[in-house]
Amino acid sequence: MRSAAGLGEGDALTRTGRSGITGAARSGNADDGARLPSWIAEVGVPAGLSVGTSSLRDDTFTRLTSMSDVARSVAKCTRCALYRTATHSVPGDGNPAADFVCVGEAPGANEDATGHAFVGTAGELLTKILAAINLSREDVFICNVLKHRPPANRDPAPDEVEACRPYLLRQLELVKPKVILTLGAFAAQTLLETKTPIGKLRGQVHLFHGTPLVVTYHPAALLRNPAWRRPTWEDVQLARRLLDSATRSGA
């Protein structure tokens, strides 16, 4: 397999199929390996956190039956103040029936200007990373926790996360991915409901509503810290192995 922008080298990996999201209780690391489905355990990576949240409580979101419905609702959303300063909403892009979902933090300036997720230099790097594991942007679904850009790219505020989280959960329910790849500490900590640093979340298979979740660095961070490219390459290879294992098992 060719490497992505100097991420590293690896063996050839094959394309895969799809799965759904099931409920799960939150737990820590202790003995989680015994609870992993066999098709995940066979990858041979330690189990991490297992997180399951309650069903969406707002009927508005359960009535969103397609990704187009979600996008239209996001475009009109006033649940937090970010819509006032954003140029465009950025619900996400890609295959609405994807096996593989990438989740980042929030739209930046380029995303706000275009209405599309992960464009610009960091987006180009993400495209190369996906290509290195034989996935195109058309194969996957790419989105962020927040659907509007925070002013000056500041960190998301808790009320903004609370406002946007139901949209993300609904998207994951609709897509039913086999594997989730979080990009950056914020996305990982939001979905896994933890403040554990990203370095300690890497190298494990976490479960989000029963779906395996792999943590890696944000492409923008790789541009600033080239030393993180090798561990990122290891992370995305793990995600790919999980995808292949799911297909072989029919998960």
C-alpha angles and dihedrals in degrees: 000000000000118000125244115241091325095315092136143262130291145163123279114276129196134230122262153201137242148274144179142251119255132183121272137174120238115257141161131243098277112112092340090133090072090058098052116108111252094249089059096040091054090067086073100226124130118263117247133184124341115209130182124171130197122267118278108279098200113083088209090074098043087055090059098096100170140033088251089058089052092049092051092048092048090050090058097037120132097165090121134016097258093093089068094065100031123098095204136006114242109207096165142272140240140044112357089205096044125152091211127050127189116203122193134176111260142321117281130205095287092047092047090051095049105027090233129116123245103003127148124045096326090048091052089053091050089053089054092047091053092046090054089063092043097259128123127204087253090059096054139047116239124194144141135237090243120050098200128050118258110231113270089001092282121167115281115262120234093248090052092052090048090051095049101037095083089057091053092047091050091050091052091047091052097044095044095200125197092218135021120204115195116206113211136356097282096057092045094048092046096052095039093044093228141115093215111135117256092244090064094044094054123092095036136093109238124189123229109187087333094309117117112249125197122196124216141153124283114257090237089058090053090057089056097038113036091180088072093063095084094053089045089054089053090050096051091046088055090051090051093050089053090051091051092046091052091054095048091051095043090237 
